[in-house]
Protein backbone atom coordinates (compact mmCIF):
# COMPACT_ATOMS: atom_id res chain seq x y z
CA UNK A 1 0.00 0.00 0.00
CA UNK A 2 1.46 3.35 -1.01
CA UNK A 3 -0.49 6.52 -0.16
CA UNK A 4 -0.33 9.58 -2.41
CA UNK A 5 0.19 13.25 -1.55
CA UNK A 6 0.03 14.05 2.14
CA UNK A 7 -1.89 10.89 3.04
CA UNK A 8 -0.77 8.52 5.81
CA UNK A 9 -1.83 4.91 6.47
CA UNK A 10 -2.24 4.01 10.14
CA UNK A 11 -2.78 0.67 11.88
CA UNK A 12 -5.12 1.56 14.79
CA UNK A 13 -4.24 0.28 18.24
CA UNK A 14 -6.66 -2.37 19.54
CA UNK A 15 -9.58 -1.12 21.65
CA UNK A 16 -9.22 -1.50 25.40
CA UNK A 17 -10.60 -4.80 26.72
CA UNK A 18 -10.70 -3.79 30.42
CA UNK A 19 -10.93 -0.67 32.51
CA UNK A 20 -8.06 0.25 34.83
CA UNK A 21 -10.08 -1.31 37.66
CA UNK A 22 -10.26 -4.64 35.82
CA UNK A 23 -13.86 -4.49 34.58
CA UNK A 24 -14.32 -6.14 31.17
CA UNK A 25 -15.72 -3.81 28.50
CA UNK A 26 -18.37 -5.33 26.16
CA UNK A 27 -17.85 -4.91 22.40
CA UNK A 28 -20.81 -2.52 22.16
CA UNK A 29 -19.26 -0.11 24.69
CA UNK A 30 -15.67 -0.09 23.37
CA UNK A 31 -14.51 3.26 22.12
CA UNK A 32 -12.80 3.66 18.78
CA UNK A 33 -9.05 3.97 19.43
CA UNK A 34 -7.42 7.32 18.69
CA UNK A 35 -3.87 5.99 18.67
CA UNK A 36 -2.05 3.92 16.07
CA UNK A 37 1.17 3.10 14.26
CA UNK A 38 2.10 4.65 10.92
CA UNK A 39 2.60 1.90 8.32
CA UNK A 40 2.96 4.01 5.14
CA UNK A 41 3.53 7.68 4.31
CA UNK A 42 2.92 9.54 1.05
CA UNK A 43 5.62 11.69 -0.58
CA UNK A 44 4.15 14.96 0.72
CA UNK A 45 2.29 17.77 -0.99
CA UNK A 46 3.27 21.13 -2.51
CA UNK A 47 6.97 20.50 -1.88
CA UNK A 48 6.51 19.83 1.85
CA UNK A 49 8.15 16.71 3.23
CA UNK A 50 6.03 14.57 5.58
CA UNK A 51 6.65 15.03 9.30
CA UNK A 52 5.71 11.48 10.35
CA UNK A 53 7.66 8.35 9.46
CA UNK A 54 6.82 4.67 9.22
CA UNK A 55 6.85 3.17 12.72
CA UNK A 56 5.79 6.37 14.52
CA UNK A 57 3.04 5.91 17.12
CA UNK A 58 0.61 8.79 16.70
CA UNK A 59 -2.53 10.25 18.24
CA UNK A 60 -5.24 11.43 15.83
CA UNK A 61 -8.69 13.03 15.99
CA UNK A 62 -11.66 10.89 17.03
CA UNK A 63 -13.38 11.07 13.64
CA UNK A 64 -10.26 11.35 11.48
CA UNK A 65 -9.54 9.11 8.54
CA UNK A 66 -11.21 6.71 6.19
CA UNK A 67 -11.47 3.12 7.41
CA UNK A 68 -10.07 0.42 5.12
CA UNK A 69 -9.71 -3.35 5.35
CA UNK A 70 -6.74 -4.65 3.35
CA UNK A 71 -5.68 -8.31 3.35
CA UNK A 72 -7.80 -8.94 6.46
CA UNK A 73 -6.29 -6.08 8.51
CA UNK A 74 -8.00 -2.81 9.48
CA UNK A 75 -6.30 0.49 8.63
CA UNK A 76 -7.08 4.20 8.53
CA UNK A 77 -6.08 6.51 5.70
CA UNK A 78 -5.90 10.17 6.67
CA UNK A 79 -4.20 13.43 5.83
CA UNK A 80 -1.09 14.19 7.81
CA UNK A 81 -2.90 17.29 9.16
CA UNK A 82 -5.36 14.99 11.00
CA UNK A 83 -2.51 13.66 13.16
CA UNK A 84 -2.34 15.58 16.44
CA UNK A 85 0.92 14.37 17.99
CA UNK A 86 3.72 11.83 17.60
CA UNK A 87 3.82 9.82 20.85
CA UNK A 88 6.82 7.64 19.96
CA UNK A 89 9.25 7.97 17.10
CA UNK A 90 9.71 4.95 14.85
CA UNK A 91 13.51 5.39 14.90
DSSP file (Angstrom, degrees, kcal/mol; ACC not computed):
  #  RESIDUE AA STRUCTURE BP1 BP2  ACC     N-H-->O    O-->H-N    N-H-->O    O-->H-N    TCO  KAPPA ALPHA  PHI   PSI    X-CA   Y-CA   Z-CA
    1    1 A X              0   0    0      0, 0.0     2,-0.4     0, 0.0     8,-0.1   0.000 360.0 360.0 360.0 126.9    0.0    0.0    0.0
    2    2 A X        -     0   0    0     38,-0.1    40,-0.1     6,-0.0     6,-0.1  -0.922 360.0-148.0-131.5 108.4    1.5    3.4   -1.0
    3    3 A X        -     0   0    0     -2,-0.4    40,-0.3     4,-0.1     2,-0.3  -0.302  14.3-133.2 -71.2 158.2   -0.5    6.5   -0.2
    4    4 A X    >   -     0   0    0     38,-0.2     3,-1.8    39,-0.1    38,-0.2  -0.731  60.5  -9.9-109.5 161.1   -0.3    9.6   -2.4
    5    5 A X  T 3  S-     0   0    0     -2,-0.3    39,-2.5     1,-0.2    40,-0.1  -0.255 128.0 -20.4  58.0-133.3    0.2   13.3   -1.6
    6    6 A X  T 3  S+     0   0    0     37,-0.2    74,-2.3    36,-0.1    -1,-0.2   0.058 101.2 128.6 -98.3  25.1    0.0   14.0    2.1
    7    7 A X  E <   -A   79   0A   0     -3,-1.8    35,-2.5    72,-0.2     2,-0.4  -0.508  39.2-163.1 -83.0 151.6   -1.9   10.9    3.0
    8    8 A X  E     -AB  78  41A   0     70,-2.8    70,-2.4    33,-0.2     2,-0.5  -0.991  11.9-141.7-133.9 139.2   -0.8    8.5    5.8
    9    9 A X  E     -AB  77  40A   0     31,-2.7    30,-2.8    -2,-0.4    31,-1.4  -0.908  23.6-170.6-104.0 128.9   -1.8    4.9    6.5
   10   10 A X  E     -AB  76  38A   0     66,-3.0    66,-2.4    -2,-0.5     2,-0.8  -0.956  23.0-144.1-124.7 136.9   -2.2    4.0   10.1
   11   11 A X  E     - B   0  37A   0     26,-3.0    26,-2.3    -2,-0.4    64,-0.2  -0.886  34.3-131.8 -93.7 108.4   -2.8    0.7   11.9
   12   12 A X  E     - B   0  36A   0     -2,-0.8    24,-0.3    62,-0.3    62,-0.1  -0.282  18.2-111.5 -63.9 146.1   -5.1    1.6   14.8
   13   13 A X        -     0   0    0     22,-3.0    20,-0.3     1,-0.1    22,-0.2  -0.433  44.9 -92.7 -67.9 150.2   -4.2    0.3   18.2
   14   14 A X        -     0   0    0      1,-0.1    -1,-0.1    -2,-0.1     3,-0.1  -0.339  46.2-100.6 -65.1 149.0   -6.7   -2.4   19.5
   15   15 A X        -     0   0    0      1,-0.1    -1,-0.1    18,-0.1     2,-0.1  -0.355  47.4 -90.8 -67.1 149.4   -9.6   -1.1   21.6
   16   16 A X        -     0   0    0     15,-0.2    -1,-0.1     1,-0.1    15,-0.1  -0.385  32.2-164.9 -63.7 135.8   -9.2   -1.5   25.4
   17   17 A X  S    S+     0   0    0      1,-0.2     8,-2.9    -2,-0.1     2,-0.3   0.733  71.3  25.0 -91.6 -27.8  -10.6   -4.8   26.7
   18   18 A X  B    S-F   24   0B   0      6,-0.3     6,-0.2     2,-0.0    -1,-0.2  -0.931  76.1-117.2-136.1 156.6  -10.7   -3.8   30.4
   19   19 A X    >   -     0   0    0      4,-2.3     3,-1.7    -2,-0.3    -2,-0.0  -0.372  44.0 -98.6 -80.0 171.9  -10.9   -0.7   32.5
   20   20 A X  T 3  S+     0   0    0      1,-0.3    -1,-0.1     2,-0.1    -2,-0.0   0.803 126.5  57.4 -62.4 -27.4   -8.1    0.2   34.8
   21   21 A X  T 3  S-     0   0    0      2,-0.1    -1,-0.3     1,-0.0     0, 0.0   0.495 123.8-104.1 -82.2  -3.7  -10.1   -1.3   37.7
   22   22 A X  S <  S+     0   0    0     -3,-1.7     2,-0.4     1,-0.3    -2,-0.1   0.515  70.4 145.6  97.1   5.9  -10.3   -4.6   35.8
   23   23 A X        -     0   0    0      1,-0.1    -4,-2.3    -5,-0.0    -1,-0.3  -0.644  50.7-121.7 -79.7 130.1  -13.9   -4.5   34.6
   24   24 A X  B     -F   18   0B   0     -2,-0.4     2,-0.5    -6,-0.2    -6,-0.3  -0.498  20.8-138.9 -71.4 137.8  -14.3   -6.1   31.2
   25   25 A X        -     0   0    0     -8,-2.9     5,-0.1    -2,-0.2    -1,-0.0  -0.869  16.0-129.3 -99.9 124.1  -15.7   -3.8   28.5
   26   26 A X    >>  -     0   0    0     -2,-0.5     3,-1.7     1,-0.1     4,-0.8  -0.350  24.9-110.6 -69.0 155.0  -18.4   -5.3   26.2
   27   27 A X  G >4 S+     0   0    0      1,-0.3     3,-0.7     2,-0.2    -1,-0.1   0.835 116.8  58.1 -54.0 -36.7  -17.8   -4.9   22.4
   28   28 A X  G 34 S+     0   0    0      1,-0.2    -1,-0.3     3,-0.0    -2,-0.0   0.709 109.4  44.1 -69.7 -19.4  -20.8   -2.5   22.2
   29   29 A X  G <4 S+     0   0    0     -3,-1.7    -1,-0.2     2,-0.1    -2,-0.2   0.479  84.0 116.6-103.5  -5.1  -19.3   -0.1   24.7
   30   30 A X    <<  -     0   0    0     -4,-0.8     2,-0.3    -3,-0.7   -13,-0.1  -0.426  61.4-131.8 -68.8 136.4  -15.7   -0.1   23.4
   31   31 A X        -     0   0    0     -2,-0.1   -15,-0.2   -15,-0.1     2,-0.2  -0.620  25.5-101.4 -87.3 148.4  -14.5    3.3   22.1
   32   32 A X        -     0   0    0     -2,-0.3    -1,-0.1     1,-0.1   -18,-0.1  -0.498  46.4-112.2 -65.0 128.6  -12.8    3.7   18.8
   33   33 A X        -     0   0    0    -20,-0.3    -1,-0.1    -2,-0.2   -18,-0.1  -0.299  22.4-163.2 -65.3 149.8   -9.1    4.0   19.4
   34   34 A X        +     0   0    0     -3,-0.1    26,-2.4   -22,-0.0     2,-0.3   0.081  68.2  74.6-116.9  19.6   -7.4    7.3   18.7
   35   35 A X  E     + C   0  59A   0     24,-0.2   -22,-3.0   -22,-0.2     2,-0.3  -0.968  54.7 144.6-133.1 145.8   -3.9    6.0   18.7
   36   36 A X  E     -BC  12  58A   0     22,-2.0    22,-2.8    -2,-0.3     2,-0.4  -0.978  43.3 -94.4-167.4 178.2   -2.1    3.9   16.1
   37   37 A X  E     -BC  11  57A   0    -26,-2.3   -26,-3.0    -2,-0.3     2,-0.4  -0.903  35.7-121.3-110.6 132.8    1.2    3.1   14.3
   38   38 A X  E     +B   10   0A   0     18,-2.8    17,-2.9    -2,-0.4   -28,-0.2  -0.576  32.9 171.5 -72.1 125.1    2.1    4.7   10.9
   39   39 A X  E     +     0   0A   0    -30,-2.8     2,-0.3    -2,-0.4   -29,-0.2   0.597  65.7  13.7-110.6 -17.4    2.6    1.9    8.3
   40   40 A X  E     -B    9   0A   0    -31,-1.4   -31,-2.7    13,-0.1     2,-0.4  -0.971  60.3-161.8-158.2 145.7    3.0    4.0    5.1
   41   41 A X  E     -B    8   0A   0     -2,-0.3   -33,-0.2   -33,-0.2   -36,-0.1  -0.993  18.9-128.4-132.3 135.6    3.5    7.7    4.3
   42   42 A X        -     0   0    0    -35,-2.5     8,-0.2    -2,-0.4   -38,-0.2  -0.196  35.2-100.4 -72.3 172.7    2.9    9.5    1.1
   43   43 A X        -     0   0    0    -40,-0.3     7,-0.2     1,-0.2   -37,-0.2   0.577  65.1-107.2 -74.5  -8.5    5.6   11.7   -0.6
   44   44 A X        -     0   0    0    -39,-2.5     2,-0.4     5,-0.2    -1,-0.2  -0.445  31.3 -95.1 105.3 176.1    4.2   15.0    0.7
   45   45 A X  B >  S+G   48   0C   0      3,-0.7     3,-1.9    -2,-0.2   -41,-0.0  -0.989  88.0   4.0-138.5 143.4    2.3   17.8   -1.0
   46   46 A X  T 3  S-     0   0    0     -2,-0.4    -1,-0.1     1,-0.3     3,-0.1   0.826 129.5 -54.7  54.4  37.8    3.3   21.1   -2.5
   47   47 A X  T 3  S+     0   0    0      1,-0.3     2,-0.5    -3,-0.1    -1,-0.3   0.467 105.2 131.1  79.7   1.7    7.0   20.5   -1.9
   48   48 A X  B <   -G   45   0C   0     -3,-1.9    -3,-0.7     1,-0.0    -1,-0.3  -0.772  53.4-135.2 -91.2 128.4    6.5   19.8    1.8
   49   49 A X        -     0   0    0     -2,-0.5    -5,-0.2    -5,-0.2    -6,-0.1  -0.544  31.8 -99.4 -76.8 145.0    8.2   16.7    3.2
   50   50 A X        -     0   0    0     -8,-0.2    -1,-0.1    -7,-0.2    -9,-0.0  -0.339  21.7-150.4 -64.5 147.0    6.0   14.6    5.6
   51   51 A X  S    S+     0   0    0     -3,-0.1     2,-0.1     2,-0.0    -1,-0.1   0.839  75.9  67.5 -84.3 -37.9    6.7   15.0    9.3
   52   52 A X        -     0   0    0     37,-0.0     2,-0.3     4,-0.0    -2,-0.0  -0.470  67.3-157.3 -86.1 157.4    5.7   11.5   10.3
   53   53 A X    >   -     0   0    0     -2,-0.1     3,-2.1   -13,-0.0   -15,-0.3  -0.888  34.7 -80.5-128.7 159.9    7.7    8.3    9.5
   54   54 A X  T 3  S+     0   0    0     -2,-0.3   -15,-0.2     1,-0.2     3,-0.1  -0.383 118.2  29.9 -57.6 133.5    6.8    4.7    9.2
   55   55 A X  T 3  S+     0   0    0    -17,-2.9    -1,-0.2     1,-0.4     2,-0.1   0.183  85.3 133.9  98.6 -15.6    6.8    3.2   12.7
   56   56 A X    <   -     0   0    0     -3,-2.1   -18,-2.8   -18,-0.1     2,-0.6  -0.425  52.7-137.2 -66.1 140.5    5.8    6.4   14.5
   57   57 A X  E     -CD  37  88A   0     31,-2.6    30,-2.6   -20,-0.2    31,-1.6  -0.906  34.3-176.9 -97.8 123.6    3.0    5.9   17.1
   58   58 A X  E     -CD  36  86A   0    -22,-2.8   -22,-2.0    -2,-0.6     2,-0.4  -0.801  28.6-136.9-125.4 160.2    0.6    8.8   16.7
   59   59 A X  E     -CD  35  85A   0     26,-2.4    25,-2.6    -2,-0.3    26,-1.5  -0.963  30.5-179.3-113.5 133.7   -2.5   10.2   18.2
   60   60 A X  E     - D   0  83A   0    -26,-2.4    23,-0.2    -2,-0.4    22,-0.1  -0.841  34.2 -74.7-132.4 167.2   -5.2   11.4   15.8
   61   61 A X    >   -     0   0    0     21,-1.4     3,-1.5    -2,-0.3    -1,-0.1  -0.204  43.9-113.8 -62.7 152.0   -8.7   13.0   16.0
   62   62 A X  T 3  S+     0   0    0      1,-0.3    -1,-0.1   -28,-0.0   -30,-0.0   0.829 115.0  30.6 -57.6 -38.0  -11.7   10.9   17.0
   63   63 A X  T 3  S+     0   0    0    -29,-0.0    -1,-0.3     3,-0.0     2,-0.1   0.143  93.4 127.7-109.4  18.7  -13.4   11.1   13.6
   64   64 A X    <   +     0   0    0     -3,-1.5    14,-0.1    18,-0.1    -4,-0.1  -0.435  50.6  17.2 -77.2 147.5  -10.3   11.4   11.5
   65   65 A X  S    S-     0   0    0     -2,-0.1     2,-0.5    11,-0.1    13,-0.2   0.197  76.3 -85.9  87.4 161.5   -9.5    9.1    8.5
   66   66 A X  E     -E   77   0A   0     11,-2.7    11,-2.2     2,-0.0     2,-0.2  -0.936  42.8-125.7-107.4 126.1  -11.2    6.7    6.2
   67   67 A X  E     +E   76   0A   0     -2,-0.5     2,-0.3     9,-0.2     9,-0.2  -0.473  32.8 177.8 -74.8 144.2  -11.5    3.1    7.4
   68   68 A X  E     -E   75   0A   0      7,-2.3     7,-3.1    -2,-0.2     2,-0.5  -0.995  23.5-151.3-148.0 137.6  -10.1    0.4    5.1
   69   69 A X  E     +E   74   0A   0     -2,-0.3     2,-0.4     5,-0.2     5,-0.2  -0.968  22.8 175.8-110.5 122.0   -9.7   -3.4    5.4
   70   70 A X  E >   -E   73   0A   0      3,-2.6     3,-1.7    -2,-0.5    -2,-0.0  -0.987  68.2 -15.9-131.9 121.5   -6.7   -4.7    3.4
   71   71 A X  T 3  S-     0   0    0     -2,-0.4    -1,-0.1     1,-0.3     3,-0.1   0.869 129.0 -52.3  52.1  41.5   -5.7   -8.3    3.4
   72   72 A X  T 3  S+     0   0    0      1,-0.2     2,-0.3    -3,-0.0    -1,-0.3   0.452 116.9 108.9  80.5   1.1   -7.8   -8.9    6.5
   73   73 A X  E <   - E   0  70A   0     -3,-1.7    -3,-2.6   -62,-0.0     2,-0.4  -0.859  65.7-126.1-111.8 146.1   -6.3   -6.1    8.5
   74   74 A X  E     + E   0  69A   0     -2,-0.3   -62,-0.3    -5,-0.2     2,-0.3  -0.750  35.0 167.8 -92.7 137.0   -8.0   -2.8    9.5
   75   75 A X  E     - E   0  68A   0     -7,-3.1    -7,-2.3    -2,-0.4     2,-0.4  -0.891  27.1-135.9-137.9 166.7   -6.3    0.5    8.6
   76   76 A X  E     -AE  10  67A   0    -66,-2.4   -66,-3.0    -2,-0.3     2,-0.5  -0.991  10.0-157.6-123.7 137.3   -7.1    4.2    8.5
   77   77 A X  E     +AE   9  66A   0    -11,-2.2   -11,-2.7    -2,-0.4     2,-0.3  -0.974  29.8 152.4-112.3 125.9   -6.1    6.5    5.7
   78   78 A X  E     -A    8   0A   0    -70,-2.4   -70,-2.8    -2,-0.5     2,-0.2  -0.952  47.1 -93.1-146.3 164.5   -5.9   10.2    6.7
   79   79 A X  E >   -A    7   0A   0     -2,-0.3     3,-1.7   -72,-0.2     4,-0.3  -0.493  38.4-118.0 -73.9 150.4   -4.2   13.4    5.8
   80   80 A X  G >  S+     0   0    0    -74,-2.3     3,-1.6     1,-0.3    -1,-0.1   0.831 113.5  66.6 -59.4 -30.5   -1.1   14.2    7.8
   81   81 A X  G 3  S+     0   0    0      1,-0.3    -1,-0.3   -75,-0.2   -74,-0.1   0.732  90.3  64.1 -63.2 -21.9   -2.9   17.3    9.2
   82   82 A X  G <  S+     0   0    0     -3,-1.7   -21,-1.4   -22,-0.1     2,-0.4   0.599  81.6  95.0 -78.2 -10.5   -5.4   15.0   11.0
   83   83 A X  E <   -D   60   0A   0     -3,-1.6   -23,-0.2    -4,-0.3     3,-0.1  -0.703  56.0-170.8 -83.1 128.7   -2.5   13.7   13.2
   84   84 A X  E     -     0   0A   0    -25,-2.6     2,-0.3    -2,-0.4   -24,-0.2   0.867  60.2  -8.2 -89.3 -40.0   -2.3   15.6   16.4
   85   85 A X  E     -D   59   0A   0    -26,-1.5   -26,-2.4     0, 0.0     2,-0.7  -0.995  55.8-122.4-158.5 150.3    0.9   14.4   18.0
   86   86 A X  E     -D   58   0A   0     -2,-0.3   -28,-0.3   -28,-0.2     3,-0.1  -0.897  25.7-177.4 -95.3 116.1    3.7   11.8   17.6
   87   87 A X  E    S+     0   0A   0    -30,-2.6     2,-0.4    -2,-0.7   -29,-0.2   0.880  71.3  11.3 -82.4 -40.3    3.8    9.8   20.8
   88   88 A X  E    S-D   57   0A   0    -31,-1.6   -31,-2.6   -33,-0.0    -1,-0.3  -0.999  77.2-125.6-140.1 136.0    6.8    7.6   20.0
   89   89 A X        -     0   0    0     -2,-0.4   -33,-0.1   -33,-0.2   -34,-0.1  -0.586  14.4-135.1 -80.7 142.8    9.2    8.0   17.1
   90   90 A X              0   0    0      1,-0.2    -1,-0.1    -2,-0.2   -34,-0.1   0.618 360.0 360.0 -72.1 -12.7    9.7    4.9   14.8
   91   91 A X              0   0    0    -38,-0.0    -1,-0.2     0, 0.0   -36,-0.1   0.440 360.0 360.0 -91.5 360.0   13.5    5.4   14.9
